[in-house]
Amino acid sequence: MPPAKKRKTRATAGAKEQENTNSPEPEPSAAQEVPSSSTLTSEAAPAQAESSTSSASDAAAKAKERSERFKALQARAKTGAQKNLKEATLESQRLATDPNLLASLNRKSAIASHNLLKADTEAAGEDFERKRAWDWTIEESERWDKRLKKKEAHRDDQAFQDYRQDSRKVYKRQIGNLKPDMDRYEKEKMAAVERAAASGGLEIVETDDGELVAVDKDGTFYSTADSTGFVEHKPPKDAVDRLVKDLQQAEDARLKKRKERMGQNGEDGDVTYINEKNKQFNQKLNRFYNKYTAEIRDSFERGTMI
């Protein structure tokens, strides 16, 4: 018979656990040897040095960039300050100089030069007008003579003659200030010609020299005294705005002249009369009693009169 197995008791199990506890741990092999702290330090040192070098170079580049930007801003501010100082100096000189005085000095200088040249020419026995005309062409001389004649006629036409002449002067001034849009006019004219040619009312004929001539067949293309096609025209917004601006300017000029006229007659204040006799009576009262009633009238105007 085989020997019977021994039963484990609590005493034998405790003895074995004590033996396992007292037995020494196996030493690690050379392959499993833990690296020392000096080895870790030597390996991490180059990485730390490289990172510190890159961060230092980045900081230096950023500092250099900031310095360059700051210098550029300083130069820009200096240039702006110098330019502003120069402009302010020129503006102060321009304001300090009276334009009327400057124009007067220039005119006197031109007159003095003209008289000096005339005296020298006459002393030499030459014709002054002929010598002076050498500096101008025939076209320029004709334009100058025409301008002088027009200026003289305009100066003689300033006095009031009648309302028809006054209206004519206003009309001529408005026509002179009118600036038509020729490009838009040519476009609208070509569009009208094309529409009339497409509808058959206008025929385009080419002459012998190659010029195109528009022939109105039924007489409806060109306007006459009986034409009513203008009522269908719708002006653009800028033309309407220009008309409104012209009317406002005319109204402002009328009110300004009326105010000046009333100021000359002593009527620049409030209208306190109902007819001419009452106006004269009020003026007489103002001459004698205005100095005594000034405070009362000012209180009425301020609304503080009790």
Rosetta blueprint (number, residue, H / E / L):
1 M L
2 P L
3 P L
4 A L
5 K L
6 K L
7 R L
8 K L
9 T L
10 R H
11 A H
12 T H
13 A H
14 G H
15 A H
16 K H
17 E H
18 Q H
19 E H
20 N H
21 T H
22 N H
23 S L
24 P L
25 E L
26 P L
27 E L
28 P L
29 S L
30 A L
31 A L
32 Q L
33 E L
34 V L
35 P L
36 S L
37 S H
38 S H
39 T H
40 L H
41 T H
42 S H
43 E H
44 A H
45 A H
46 P H
47 A H
48 Q H
49 A H
50 E H
51 S H
52 S H
53 T H
54 S H
55 S H
56 A H
57 S H
58 D H
59 A H
60 A H
61 A H
62 K H
63 A H
64 K H
65 E H
66 R H
67 S H
68 E H
69 R H
70 F H
71 K H
72 A H
73 L H
74 Q H
75 A H
76 R H
77 A H
78 K H
79 T H
80 G H
81 A H
82 Q H
83 K H
84 N H
85 L H
86 K H
87 E H
88 A H
89 T H
90 L H
91 E H
92 S H
93 Q H
94 R H
95 L H
96 A H
97 T L
98 D L
99 P H
100 N H
101 L H
102 L H
103 A H
104 S H
105 L H
106 N H
107 R H
108 K H
109 S H
110 A H
111 I H
112 A H
113 S H
114 H H
115 N H
116 L H
117 L H
118 K H
119 A H
120 D H
121 T H
122 E H
123 A H
124 A L
125 G L
126 E L
127 D L
128 F H
129 E H
130 R H
131 K H
132 R H
133 A H
134 W L
135 D L
136 W L
137 T L
138 I H
139 E H
140 E H
141 S H
142 E H
143 R H
144 W H
145 D H
146 K H
147 R H
148 L H
149 K H
150 K H
151 K H
152 E H
153 A H
154 H H
155 R H
156 D H
157 D L
158 Q L
159 A L
160 F L
161 Q L
162 D L
163 Y H
164 R H
165 Q H
166 D H
167 S H
168 R H
169 K H
170 V H
171 Y H
172 K H
173 R H
174 Q H
175 I H
176 G H
177 N H
178 L L
179 K L
180 P L
181 D L
182 M H
183 D H
184 R H
185 Y H
186 E H
187 K H
188 E H
189 K H
190 M H
191 A H
192 A H
193 V H
194 E H
195 R H
196 A H
197 A H
198 A H
199 S H
200 G L
201 G L
202 L E
203 E E
204 I E
205 V E
206 E E
207 T L
208 D L
209 D L
210 G L
211 E L
212 L E
213 V E
214 A E
215 V E
216 D E
217 K L
218 D L
219 G L
220 T L
221 F L
222 Y L
223 S L
224 T L
225 A L
226 D L
227 S L
228 T L
229 G H
230 F H
231 V H
232 E H
233 H L
234 K L
235 P L
236 P L
237 K H
238 D H
239 A H
240 V H
241 D H
242 R H
243 L H
244 V H
245 K H
246 D H
247 L H
248 Q H
249 Q H
250 A H
251 E H
252 D H
253 A H
254 R H
255 L H
256 K H
257 K H
258 R H
259 K H
260 E H
261 R H
262 M H
263 G H
264 Q H
265 N L
266 G L
267 E L
268 D L
269 G L
270 D L
271 V L
272 T L
273 Y L
274 I L
275 N L
276 E H
277 K H
278 N H
279 K H
280 Q H
281 F H
282 N H
283 Q H
284 K H
285 L H
286 N H
287 R H
288 F H
289 Y H
290 N H
291 K H
292 Y H
293 T H
294 A H
295 E H
296 I H
297 R H
298 D H
299 S H
300 F H
301 E H
302 R H
303 G L
304 T L
305 M L
306 I L
